[in-house]
């Protein structure tokens, strides 16, 4: 008899138990099937959030250009020739195309990041061949060939002076000189007076501001506000131009009172000096490093800056110029308060219309810097980084004694990480100070500044003057007194000559009255011919005298209210000789027709192939986020005619494309694209094709006929 063990005896299973097992089998397949989706989410999350948007876009551009140059050499999974291909590509860009070392470093970083993320840890670290696994491992961007090319390009840049072309610092003195140039080139006092009147209850339409004057004032006010903001906040260009109204927290009621005191040239009270508004730099570089180091929760106030009045530093007074600029936009351009997504430094089109949903470009900022420094007579190389360098160096080294900032405060305000004390921060501050203190280019100067004796040569301000220095000062003063004496003598001689002319003229007139037959003007004519004529006025180059600009005090004088009310054009002529007087009326505030391709708030631009779709959307729906609150189809005629005629051309171009799609092709995208393949080339080529088709249908008379 065979004995059965307990384990071999199975009880009969119930139907419910069978169903539960089947359900578990079916349920186990669900997580396995979802793993692919989870992997996709992980890859997408890393791609989206590991790096900043600008960095990711730049790296993608480098990789794309590398693959276009040499196909199959820069795959996501590297091969045994990848490091040689990358070295050749870097050599092409650095030696043949003569691109900067920064660009070449960025190319290497782009491919390094791509291969780092290609397969976990496989392609990270030093590039080498694993004999055991018989495969290449590590990162090709970390190979000896790539490092040799990169070092060679750096040496080439240094030998050619590439390291010495970095931006100069925009010092406080330079900021003052630039503001004086703005004051000489543009009647800023008119803008300030109009803002003051409008804040007091006047209507902007009653202040007689013409089109050309508004355009000129807008250009200069935006430049001044941007420069003061960059110098105060130490921002990089891309951080500053992306500022939006939602990034500023201000109490309008309280700050309006402070601004009125400013505009009235009144002394600010202690309460006024304690007023501030807050700016949040949401695009400040380096926030990802703080997250990586676990500092996010510790530094919740990072990138938040309280801006206080600073009337004694007018050119750098971000508080004043930012409020003035916002008021100018609201009163004289938009006719409304700024919306949260409106950019603080918007682009102004060729027709002088400000586009609130589009920020100015980096090239525009650089153009402004070049124009202002040249106009103020400042020599040197200034990039968009000059404000960051100038503000940081001033508060660390050049501010009055007792007002200078500690290194910790400088690091926090500039947004530098803790680990940057010995590299970036040192380059901005300590290297500049070291260069100043070891600069002996003025060794032959009669009075030495002794920069190496104390911090920034402060001892020269406190030490007693030497005998030789006093002798030189005495000689200089004596020479100036002699020149002044000669000038006074010359003036006295001129006054004597003028007195003789007046006396003789009076005698001649009296004689002529007694003898009517004699000539009344002969003596005067003879005398006037013998006088030496005064030299004609020679206007300075560019319409602004650099000497006058540098000597002019930094004050904001405002024109008398009665003169503004009676004749605005007279002030324009007196304040700016180059300003044109025009009777052209201002357009209706707030009107805008968006540019295409549309530039989105995140900095991306819609592709050209989609421009025609944007036009149709603007025609039917509008784009409130970009300032186009009313669809173009609903615009009344007065919005693009009369005073608003600068919109006419663009309005009819948009209408031509939109109505062709809607009426002629019944909003059928496939038929429209089949008839107009030019849409893939952008809206300009599409407009030409549509006009050609309308001419063929007899709906349009060609201008060439």
HELIX and SHEET records of a PDB file:
HELIX    1   1 UNK A   15  UNK A   49  1                                  35    
HELIX    2   2 UNK A   53  UNK A   69  1                                  17    
HELIX    3   3 UNK A   82  UNK A   91  1                                  10    
HELIX    4   4 UNK A   92  UNK A   96  3                                   5    
HELIX    5   5 UNK A  101  UNK A  116  1                                  16    
HELIX    6   6 UNK A  140  UNK A  142  5                                   3    
HELIX    7   7 UNK A  144  UNK A  159  1                                  16    
HELIX    8   8 UNK A  162  UNK A  165  5                                   4    
HELIX    9   9 UNK A  172  UNK A  185  1                                  14    
HELIX   10  10 UNK A  188  UNK A  199  1                                  12    
HELIX   11  11 UNK A  204  UNK A  206  5                                   3    
HELIX   12  12 UNK A  211  UNK A  233  1                                  23    
HELIX   13  13 UNK A  237  UNK A  241  1                                   5    
HELIX   14  14 UNK A  245  UNK A  247  5                                   3    
HELIX   15  15 UNK A  252  UNK A  263  1                                  12    
HELIX   16  16 UNK A  270  UNK A  273  1                                   4    
HELIX   17  17 UNK A  287  UNK A  292  1                                   6    
HELIX   18  18 UNK A  311  UNK A  316  5                                   6    
HELIX   19  19 UNK A  318  UNK A  329  1                                  12    
HELIX   20  20 UNK A  330  UNK A  334  3                                   5    
HELIX   21  21 UNK A  362  UNK A  375  1                                  14    
HELIX   22  22 UNK A  386  UNK A  393  1                                   8    
HELIX   23  23 UNK A  394  UNK A  398  3                                   5    
HELIX   24  24 UNK A  407  UNK A  414  1                                   8    
HELIX   25  25 UNK A  418  UNK A  420  5                                   3    
HELIX   26  26 UNK A  424  UNK A  428  1                                   5    
HELIX   27  27 UNK A  430  UNK A  437  1                                   8    
HELIX   28  28 UNK A  455  UNK A  457  5                                   3    
HELIX   29  29 UNK A  459  UNK A  462  1                                   4    
HELIX   30  30 UNK A  467  UNK A  514  1                                  48    
HELIX   31  31 UNK A  522  UNK A  530  1                                   9    
HELIX   32  32 UNK A  541  UNK A  543  5                                   3    
HELIX   33  33 UNK A  546  UNK A  551  1                                   6    
HELIX   34  34 UNK A  561  UNK A  566  1                                   6    
HELIX   35  35 UNK A  568  UNK A  575  1                                   8    
HELIX   36  36 UNK A  608  UNK A  610  5                                   3    
HELIX   37  37 UNK A  611  UNK A  620  1                                  10    
HELIX   38  38 UNK A  624  UNK A  626  5                                   3    
HELIX   39  39 UNK A  632  UNK A  634  5                                   3    
HELIX   40  40 UNK A  637  UNK A  639  5                                   3    
HELIX   41  41 UNK A  642  UNK A  647  5                                   6    
HELIX   42  42 UNK A  648  UNK A  659  1                                  12    
HELIX   43  43 UNK A  660  UNK A  664  3                                   5    
HELIX   44  44 UNK A  669  UNK A  675  1                                   7    
HELIX   45  45 UNK A  677  UNK A  681  5                                   5    
HELIX   46  46 UNK A  683  UNK A  696  1                                  14    
SHEET    1   A 2 UNK A 128  UNK A 130  0                                        
SHEET    2   A 2 UNK A 135  UNK A 137 -1                                        
SHEET    1   B 3 UNK A 248  UNK A 249  0                                        
SHEET    2   B 3 UNK A 276  UNK A 280 -1                                        
SHEET    3   B 3 UNK A 304  UNK A 308 -1                                        
SHEET    1   C 2 UNK A 346  UNK A 348  0                                        
SHEET    2   C 2 UNK A 354  UNK A 359 -1                                        
END                                                                             
